[in-house]
């Protein structure tokens, strides 16, 4: 993609790629359950079919390998681990830099905090719905409904890659997402019906469908080919580590006291807003580009 897609089309290309990935995940899970059902729980057969699908995928890549062109990757100089990390972090700055004097540390902390909060929501709801319900549904039905709503919202966010929100900066998306998290948790602090917080959170899921392409496209456009894999892997590692930390922390709080859990979630969401605002470009400059 770095070689064959124009920079101005990178966001749209990544959004479509993410949209296809979401559809494949849903279709794959549904097909797997269907195969287990008709095969009378024959896991060996399902595993063989799964392996055959990987084989077909590999064959397709093999026969079309000449179409997978990329820029020539220069040999990386000998560097220590710390030097490699420094270069990767320097490359990451291009994603979050704004026209104002941006604090890279603050915005990265905000992104990781949002990742922790977002990753913890599913675990919190798993405990929350033990004592609450949406429209009198059962525990399993509540979780299924919430996950389905969020997945549809993320798919729509990926599909509509040229709407108003797609034109916003990463910083503005971060602020909006953090405010939505704060609004959602505050609704539960006030004791409002469960459906209120879920509906508020739909907007955050919609924005989430746009955030990854928004981060990946400038990374791909502004990073040298020899640094791309290293930088992307470091960024993925940080995001991945943030999720279990948030999940463990808020799951523990939820088992102790649900109100305390939502309260801390609320204040950490506000902290993320503060961190993101430190890096946000002037509003009038951003609006002028919309």
Buried (B, 14 or more C-beta within 10 A) or exposed (E): BBEEBEEEEBBBBBBBBBBEEBEEEBEEEEBEEEBBEEEEEEEEBBEEEBEEEEEEEEEEEEEEEEEEEEEEEEEEEEEEEEEBEEBBBEBBBEBBBBEEEBBBEBBBBBBBBBBBBBBBBBBBBBBBBEEBBBEEBEEEBBBEBBEEBBBBBBBBBBBBBEEEBBBBBBBBBBBBBBBBBBBBBBBBBEEEBBBBBBEBBBBBBBBBBBBBBBBBBBBBBBBEBBBBEBBBEBBEEBBEEBBEBBBEBBBEBBEEEBEEBBBBBBEBBBBBBEBBBBBBBEEEEBEEEE
